[in-house]
Amino acid sequence: MCSLVRKYKSGDEIRKGDNVLFHGNRAKVELVACDQNEIEAAWHMKEHGGGVLILDAEVSGRTFIPADQLDDGA
């Protein structure tokens, strides 16, 4: 479980694998970096702090959004 839970405006927790719209494009949440015990997340947290990695395969590829750039209730 994430120590710094991120949520959508609906109140639902952001989870790896969620399908989302990213700048109007279909995308997928590839990583939620908020738990130091998860190997993938730990690197992002060490380098950039917590956040969310979005995969938009059609347009922008992978985009990491640091936690401090996410609105409360992304």
N, C-alpha and C positions, 0 to 999 in steps of 0.2 A: 504494500500500500504506500502511496506517495505521502511524503511528509509535508509537501507543499501542493495540495490538491488544486488543480486548475479546473474551472467550470465554464460552461457556455452560459449565455444570458438566460437560457431556460432553467439553469440550475443543475443540469446534468453534468457529471464529471467528464472531462476530456480524456478519452482513452485511445491507446494505440489501436489502429485499425479502423477508427471512425472515418466514415465518408463525409466530406465537408465541401463547401464552396470556398475557394481561395481566390480572391479578386475575380469572382464570377466564373471561375473554372472548376470543374470537378477535380477534387484532390483527396488525399488520404492522410490521416495523422500517422506518421511513421514512428514517432518516438515522443514520449512525454518525459522530459528530463526533470524529475523531481525527487527521485529516490536514490540516495548514494549506494544502496545495496544492489541495484540493478547495474550490471556491468556496462551496458550501452549508455545508460543515463549518467553514470558516474563520470565518464570522460567529458560529456557536454557540460555537466555541472562544474567540474574542475576548471575547464577552459572558459566557459561562458556564463555560468550560473544556470539556474533552472530555465525551462522553456519548452517549446513545442517544435518538433521537426515535421514540416509539411512536405508531402511529395505531390507535385503537380507535374505528372509525366508529359503532358502535352505542351506546356508553355515554359515554366520556369525551373523545372527540375526540383531539387530539394532546397527548402528555405527554412533556416532555423530562426525562430522568433524568441528572443530572450524574454524571460518572465517579466522583466521591468518594462517591456514594450507591449505586453498584453494588457488590455483593459481588464478590470475586474469584471468577470462574466464575459469572457471572450465571445 
